């Protein structure tokens, strides 16, 4: 029998980067739309500017999510850098002041999504996102939470721009440092969460990922996605896979309240295709669900899963192109929350799920 968690009965909907399926992500407009669509939490990924402000971007490299490459005045900022051991070229937030960041416009990084609003919305600060959540809470007469991620915390610490104290300060300024605050903090790096737990009582989530899924459904753990980067720096040879085993879950419980896992950790898929074709979810078949949700619940941990998207090529063939079916499967398995690019679909599926539970109990 499944452990009964309130969240599992009424799973939370986390707007992944805002309403990123519809608008350029990590913008106030995308967060606001996600709230209007029914999201319970908005999710900002946090990186730091040269002058130490926390801003919402998916990565320190701005090249894919802003129009920075089209600004001739910043052409000399383009350079190569190493982020978590991976060399890349682009424009990095730590080379820009906040005033310069505010010159840029956000863009939609998925080419199949609407590109018509590229450049029209600005990059927000974390303080602006908190203010939006509070304002919307008042307007909607329901609590709107935030779900910030410390993005590449070891990388930022090496730059002298550590994220944690800045995050702590912002939450304390907002009066959101206690257990009942509408806040989840997430990170892939346990060290970041351990430090934050020493200074805040808010809920925390250990993120867990893999590098891919093999044709037979086995999760793969290859660099640079094999393990938390702070483990790499420390010489810890364990992988993310170890975190979801019993000893790993017990360890997580000492500094976090749950796990945020890539969906295949819960329901993986198989295919007969090879090469890049094997990555197309639309030609893969679902395998049996794992016991991870139950295992985590037994340790007193909640489970959130990412990322739910509505495009047919991102849906395993069993769902026949209908994203509602995927949500319903995970809700039925007892998931406590979902990260979604399309909050409206997640909320619609939740209504269906709750109605079914009501009818089954009548």
HELIX and SHEET records of a PDB file:
HELIX    1   1 UNK A    6  UNK A    9  1                                   4    
HELIX    2   2 UNK A   28  UNK A   36  1                                   9    
HELIX    3   3 UNK A   68  UNK A   70  5                                   3    
HELIX    4   4 UNK A   72  UNK A   77  5                                   6    
HELIX    5   5 UNK A   93  UNK A   95  5                                   3    
HELIX    6   6 UNK A   98  UNK A  101  1                                   4    
HELIX    7   7 UNK A  126  UNK A  140  1                                  15    
HELIX    8   8 UNK A  153  UNK A  158  1                                   6    
HELIX    9   9 UNK A  164  UNK A  174  1                                  11    
HELIX   10  10 UNK A  190  UNK A  197  1                                   8    
HELIX   11  11 UNK A  229  UNK A  234  1                                   6    
HELIX   12  12 UNK A  240  UNK A  243  1                                   4    
HELIX   13  13 UNK A  246  UNK A  253  1                                   8    
HELIX   14  14 UNK A  263  UNK A  265  5                                   3    
HELIX   15  15 UNK A  275  UNK A  279  5                                   5    
HELIX   16  16 UNK A  281  UNK A  283  5                                   3    
HELIX   17  17 UNK A  292  UNK A  298  1                                   7    
HELIX   18  18 UNK A  312  UNK A  314  5                                   3    
HELIX   19  19 UNK A  317  UNK A  319  5                                   3    
HELIX   20  20 UNK A  323  UNK A  332  1                                  10    
HELIX   21  21 UNK A  343  UNK A  361  1                                  19    
SHEET    1   A 8 UNK A 145  UNK A 146  0                                        
SHEET    2   A 8 UNK A  41  UNK A  43  1                                        
SHEET    3   A 8 UNK A  12  UNK A  16  1                                        
SHEET    4   A 8 UNK A 337  UNK A 340  1                                        
SHEET    5   A 8 UNK A 302  UNK A 308  1                                        
SHEET    6   A 8 UNK A 258  UNK A 262  1                                        
SHEET    7   A 8 UNK A 203  UNK A 208  1                                        
SHEET    8   A 8 UNK A 184  UNK A 187  1                                        
SHEET    1   B 3 UNK A  54  UNK A  56  0                                        
SHEET    2   B 3 UNK A  45  UNK A  48 -1                                        
SHEET    3   B 3 UNK A 149  UNK A 150  1                                        
SHEET    1   C 2 UNK A  79  UNK A  83  0                                        
SHEET    2   C 2 UNK A  86  UNK A  90 -1                                        
SHEET    1   D 2 UNK A 212  UNK A 213  0                                        
SHEET    2   D 2 UNK A 219  UNK A 220 -1                                        
SHEET    1   E 2 UNK A 267  UNK A 270  0                                        
SHEET    2   E 2 UNK A 285  UNK A 289 -1                                        
END                                                                             
